[in-house]
């Protein structure tokens, strides 16, 4: 006699082939009611009704010379029909329906270095496409993974180069001035406009070449990028005086690392705003600056000399990045947000 045990199964899971085999035995041989079978399998009675309908077959046999029809449930047939239905139940592919949007993304990716999420967010913000004419960020990345576009994963610099932080703060090391621990809390939360981070980008590490200095406003992500003569305190001080003449009235603080090129930055900024220095070897405390430096590196790769670069080349990169919409800014550009904040 078959052992009758109610199965403990996860709620919401589809029936397995083994469970369909049990249904076949209960229905064809034991002649249990559908409600009884549902109780034994651990599902609702409606599930058993639907399942038996899926695998029901009508047979006939001769009884005393007359044809007699009867119905049986076939587990393998039900399993096959189940998989056929599953193949057709997913959402249809929108690829050919959104070709205009995909062309929009590819164009801006190649000419303006827009990330997939930027293209999606900007298109929504400006109402360039209806919802059925575009895809979400996740689907756009899926198309890239499936090599359906003229963009591949190797072109996505951030996706291929993400690393986990490796360093913890070294609080007892030498600092050039005020510690970041003394910086007001509103700077960290980006609630107030006018707080900047500063850094330098080198080409070849021989100490004798031109370098790029980047100054970024934390709230709007607006970048001031300049080409300077070298990675030394005099070069930084010289260009900062010119920047102060243009933007000094909006600068409320500057956060720098402990590089020797910033040795005199506190004195240069003394009449303008305080300068706070991060803990040594802790670039994460200038996270905004580090992320945007990687974006600058797309135009000026590491290891290539910057002596052949002109101020116009640097200005072109600054203009491109400042006019690139950002998700953090509700898909407005840093230039738009900076202009609004400046009044």
C-alpha positions as CSV (number, residue, x, y, z in Angstrom):
1,X,0.0,0.0,0.0
2,X,1.3,3.4,-0.9
3,X,2.4,5.6,2.0
4,X,0.3,8.7,2.1
5,X,2.4,11.7,3.5
6,X,1.7,15.3,3.0
7,X,4.8,16.9,1.4
8,X,6.3,20.0,2.9
9,X,7.1,22.2,-0.1
10,X,8.1,25.8,-0.6
11,X,5.1,28.0,-1.3
12,X,4.9,29.5,-4.8
13,X,7.2,26.9,-6.4
14,X,6.1,25.2,-9.6
15,X,5.4,21.5,-9.6
16,X,8.4,19.2,-10.3
17,X,8.4,16.0,-12.5
18,X,8.6,13.9,-9.3
19,X,5.5,15.6,-8.0
20,X,3.7,15.1,-11.3
21,X,4.6,11.4,-11.0
22,X,2.9,11.3,-7.6
23,X,-0.1,13.0,-9.1
24,X,-0.2,10.3,-11.8
25,X,-0.2,7.5,-9.2
26,X,-2.9,9.2,-7.0
27,X,-5.2,10.1,-9.9
28,X,-4.9,7.0,-12.2
29,X,-4.4,4.1,-9.7
30,X,-5.5,5.3,-6.2
31,X,-8.5,7.2,-7.6
32,X,-8.1,9.9,-5.0
33,X,-10.2,13.1,-5.3
34,X,-8.4,16.2,-6.6
35,X,-8.8,17.9,-3.2
36,X,-7.2,14.8,-1.5
37,X,-4.3,15.0,-4.0
38,X,-3.8,18.7,-3.3
39,X,-3.6,17.9,0.4
40,X,-1.0,15.2,-0.2
41,X,1.2,17.3,-2.6
42,X,0.9,20.4,-0.5
43,X,-0.7,22.8,-3.0
44,X,-4.1,24.3,-3.6
45,X,-6.9,22.3,-5.1
46,X,-7.0,24.7,-8.1
47,X,-3.4,23.9,-8.8
48,X,-4.3,20.2,-9.1
49,X,-7.3,21.0,-11.3
50,X,-5.0,23.0,-13.6
51,X,-2.3,20.4,-13.6
52,X,-4.6,17.4,-14.4
53,X,-6.2,19.4,-17.2
54,X,-2.6,20.0,-18.6
55,X,-1.7,16.3,-18.7
56,X,-5.1,14.7,-19.3
57,X,-5.4,12.1,-22.1
58,X,-8.5,10.3,-23.3
59,X,-8.1,6.6,-23.9
60,X,-10.5,3.9,-25.2
61,X,-10.8,0.2,-24.7
62,X,-13.2,-2.5,-25.9
63,X,-15.5,-3.9,-23.2
64,X,-17.8,-6.7,-24.2
65,X,-17.4,-5.6,-27.8
66,X,-18.2,-1.9,-27.1
67,X,-15.8,1.1,-27.0
68,X,-15.4,2.6,-23.6
69,X,-13.6,5.9,-23.2
70,X,-11.8,6.9,-20.0
71,X,-9.3,9.7,-19.0
72,X,-5.9,9.3,-17.4
73,X,-3.2,11.8,-16.3
74,X,0.2,11.5,-17.9
75,X,3.0,13.1,-15.9
76,X,5.6,13.3,-18.8
77,X,3.0,14.9,-21.1
78,X,2.2,17.5,-18.5
79,X,5.9,18.2,-17.9
80,X,6.5,18.7,-21.7
81,X,3.5,21.0,-22.0
82,X,4.7,22.9,-19.0
83,X,8.1,23.6,-20.5
84,X,6.5,24.6,-23.8
85,X,4.4,27.2,-22.0
86,X,7.4,28.5,-20.0
87,X,9.3,29.3,-23.2
88,X,6.5,31.6,-24.4
89,X,5.7,33.2,-21.0
90,X,8.6,35.8,-20.9
91,X,8.2,39.4,-22.0
92,X,9.0,39.8,-25.7
93,X,12.3,41.4,-26.7
94,X,12.0,45.1,-27.3
95,X,15.3,45.4,-29.2
96,X,13.9,46.2,-32.6
97,X,11.3,48.5,-31.1
98,X,13.9,50.8,-29.4
99,X,16.4,51.1,-32.2
100,X,16.1,54.9,-32.2
101,X,16.9,55.1,-28.5
102,X,19.8,52.7,-28.9
103,X,21.3,54.9,-31.7
104,X,20.9,57.9,-29.3
105,X,22.9,56.0,-26.6
106,X,25.6,54.8,-28.9
107,X,26.1,58.3,-30.4
108,X,26.4,60.0,-27.0
109,X,28.6,57.2,-25.7
110,X,31.1,57.7,-28.6
111,X,31.0,61.5,-28.8
112,X,30.3,62.5,-25.1
113,X,31.4,59.4,-23.1
114,X,27.9,59.0,-21.6
115,X,27.4,56.0,-19.4
116,X,24.3,53.8,-20.1
117,X,22.5,55.1,-17.1
118,X,23.2,58.7,-18.1
119,X,21.6,58.1,-21.5
120,X,18.5,56.5,-20.0
121,X,18.1,59.1,-17.3
122,X,18.7,62.1,-19.7
123,X,16.2,60.7,-22.2
124,X,13.6,60.4,-19.5
125,X,14.3,63.8,-18.0
126,X,13.9,65.5,-21.4
127,X,11.0,63.3,-22.6
128,X,12.9,62.4,-25.8
129,X,11.2,58.9,-26.1
130,X,8.0,57.3,-24.9
131,X,8.4,54.5,-22.4
132,X,7.7,51.9,-25.1
133,X,10.5,53.4,-27.3
134,X,13.3,52.9,-24.8
135,X,14.7,50.4,-22.3
136,X,15.9,50.7,-18.7
137,X,19.5,50.8,-17.6
138,X,19.6,47.1,-16.7
139,X,18.3,46.1,-20.1
140,X,20.8,48.4,-21.8
141,X,23.6,46.7,-20.0
142,X,22.1,43.3,-21.0
143,X,22.2,44.3,-24.6
144,X,25.9,45.3,-24.2
145,X,26.7,42.0,-22.5
146,X,24.9,40.1,-25.4
147,X,27.0,42.1,-27.9
148,X,24.0,43.6,-29.6
149,X,25.4,47.1,-29.8
150,X,28.5,48.9,-31.1
151,X,29.6,49.2,-27.5
152,X,31.2,46.3,-25.6
153,X,32.2,45.8,-21.9
154,X,35.8,46.7,-22.6
155,X,34.6,50.2,-23.6
156,X,32.9,50.6,-20.2
157,X,35.9,51.8,-18.1
158,X,34.2,51.8,-14.8
159,X,32.6,48.4,-15.2
160,X,36.0,46.7,-15.9
161,X,38.1,48.5,-13.3
162,X,36.1,48.5,-10.1
163,X,38.2,47.6,-7.1
164,X,37.4,47.3,-3.4
165,X,39.1,49.9,-1.0
166,X,42.3,48.6,0.3
167,X,43.5,51.3,2.7
168,X,42.4,52.4,6.2
169,X,43.1,55.9,7.5
170,X,46.6,56.5,8.9
171,X,45.7,59.1,11.6
172,X,49.2,59.6,13.0
173,X,51.0,60.5,9.8
174,X,52.2,64.0,8.9
175,X,49.6,66.5,7.6
176,X,50.1,69.8,5.9
177,X,47.4,71.8,7.7
178,X,43.9,71.4,9.1
179,X,42.7,67.8,9.3
180,X,39.6,66.6,7.5
181,X,38.3,65.7,10.9
182,X,37.9,69.4,11.6
183,X,35.9,69.9,8.4
184,X,32.2,71.0,9.0
185,X,29.6,68.2,8.7
186,X,27.7,70.1,5.9
187,X,30.6,69.6,3.6
188,X,30.4,65.8,3.8
189,X,26.6,65.8,3.3
190,X,26.9,68.1,0.2
191,X,24.1,70.3,1.7
192,X,26.0,73.5,1.1
193,X,27.4,74.8,-2.3
194,X,30.9,76.0,-2.6
195,X,33.1,73.2,-1.2
196,X,35.8,71.9,-3.5
197,X,38.2,68.9,-3.7
198,X,41.6,69.3,-5.4
199,X,44.1,66.9,-6.9
200,X,46.7,66.5,-9.7
201,X,46.9,64.1,-12.6
202,X,50.3,63.1,-14.0
203,X,51.3,61.6,-17.3
204,X,54.7,60.0,-17.0
205,X,56.0,59.8,-13.4
206,X,59.4,61.4,-13.9
207,X,58.5,64.6,-12.0
208,X,59.7,66.8,-14.9
209,X,56.5,67.1,-17.0
210,X,53.4,69.2,-17.1
211,X,50.5,67.9,-15.0
212,X,46.7,68.5,-14.9
213,X,45.2,70.0,-11.8
214,X,41.5,69.3,-11.1
215,X,39.3,71.3,-8.7
216,X,35.8,69.9,-8.3
217,X,32.8,71.4,-6.5
218,X,31.3,68.6,-4.3
219,X,27.6,69.4,-4.6
220,X,27.3,70.1,-8.4
221,X,30.3,68.0,-9.5
222,X,31.4,71.0,-11.6
223,X,35.1,70.7,-12.5
224,X,37.8,73.4,-13.0
225,X,40.6,71.7,-14.9
226,X,43.9,73.4,-15.7
227,X,47.2,72.4,-17.2
228,X,50.1,73.4,-15.0
229,X,53.9,73.4,-15.5
230,X,54.7,70.7,-13.0
231,X,53.8,68.8,-9.9
232,X,55.2,71.3,-7.4
233,X,53.9,73.8,-4.9
234,X,54.9,76.9,-7.0
235,X,52.9,75.7,-10.1
236,X,49.8,75.0,-7.9
237,X,50.1,78.3,-6.1
238,X,50.4,80.2,-9.4
239,X,47.3,78.7,-11.0
240,X,45.2,78.8,-7.8
241,X,45.7,82.6,-7.7
242,X,44.2,82.8,-11.2
243,X,41.3,80.5,-10.1
244,X,40.7,82.6,-7.0
245,X,40.4,85.7,-9.1
246,X,37.6,84.1,-11.1
247,X,35.8,81.9,-8.6
248,X,37.1,83.1,-5.2
249,X,33.7,84.5,-4.1
250,X,32.0,81.1,-4.2
251,X,34.8,79.0,-2.7
252,X,34.0,78.1,1.0
253,X,36.5,75.3,1.5
254,X,39.0,73.1,-0.3
255,X,39.9,69.5,0.6
256,X,43.3,68.2,-0.6
257,X,45.6,65.3,0.0
258,X,49.1,65.6,1.6
259,X,51.0,65.7,-1.7
260,X,54.0,68.1,-1.7
261,X,52.4,70.1,-4.5
262,X,49.8,71.4,-1.9
263,X,52.4,72.4,0.7
264,X,51.6,76.1,0.3
265,X,47.9,75.8,-0.5
266,X,46.8,76.9,2.9
267,X,48.8,80.1,2.6
268,X,47.5,80.8,-0.9
269,X,43.9,80.3,0.3
270,X,44.3,82.0,3.7
271,X,42.2,85.1,2.7
272,X,39.6,83.0,0.8
273,X,38.6,79.8,2.5
274,X,40.1,77.0,4.8
275,X,42.0,74.1,3.3
276,X,41.4,70.6,4.9
277,X,43.8,67.7,4.4
278,X,42.8,64.1,4.2
279,X,44.5,61.3,6.1
280,X,47.6,60.1,4.2
281,X,47.0,57.2,1.8
282,X,43.2,57.6,2.0
283,X,42.0,58.7,-1.4
284,X,38.4,57.6,-0.5
285,X,38.2,60.8,1.6
286,X,38.3,62.7,-1.7
287,X,36.0,60.2,-3.5
288,X,34.3,62.7,-5.8
289,X,37.7,63.9,-7.1
290,X,39.0,60.4,-7.6
291,X,36.0,59.3,-9.6
292,X,36.2,62.3,-11.8
293,X,39.9,61.9,-12.3
294,X,39.2,58.5,-13.8
295,X,36.9,60.2,-16.2
296,X,39.6,62.7,-17.2
297,X,42.0,59.8,-17.7
298,X,39.8,58.6,-20.6
299,X,41.2,61.6,-22.6
300,X,44.7,61.6,-21.0
301,X,45.7,57.9,-20.3
302,X,48.2,57.1,-17.6
303,X,51.8,56.8,-18.8
304,X,51.4,59.2,-21.8
305,X,53.3,62.4,-21.7
306,X,51.3,65.6,-21.0
307,X,53.9,67.9,-22.5
308,X,52.2,67.5,-25.9
309,X,48.8,68.5,-24.4
310,X,47.6,72.0,-24.8
311,X,45.4,74.1,-22.5
312,X,42.7,74.0,-25.2
313,X,42.7,70.1,-25.0
314,X,42.2,70.3,-21.3
315,X,39.4,72.9,-21.7
316,X,37.7,70.6,-24.2
317,X,37.7,67.7,-21.7
318,X,36.4,70.0,-18.9
319,X,33.6,71.2,-21.1
320,X,32.6,67.7,-22.1
321,X,32.5,66.5,-18.5
322,X,30.7,69.5,-17.2
323,X,28.0,69.1,-19.8
324,X,27.5,65.4,-19.2
325,X,24.2,64.6,-17.3
326,X,24.6,62.8,-14.0
327,X,22.2,60.5,-12.1
328,X,23.2,62.2,-8.8
329,X,21.9,65.5,-10.3
330,X,18.6,64.1,-11.5
331,X,20.2,63.8,-15.0
332,X,21.0,67.5,-15.2
333,X,24.6,68.4,-16.1
334,X,27.2,69.9,-13.6
335,X,27.3,73.0,-15.7
336,X,23.5,73.5,-15.3
337,X,23.6,72.9,-11.6
338,X,26.7,75.1,-11.1
339,X,25.1,78.0,-13.0
340,X,21.9,77.7,-10.9
341,X,23.8,77.6,-7.6
342,X,25.9,80.6,-8.6
343,X,22.7,82.5,-9.4
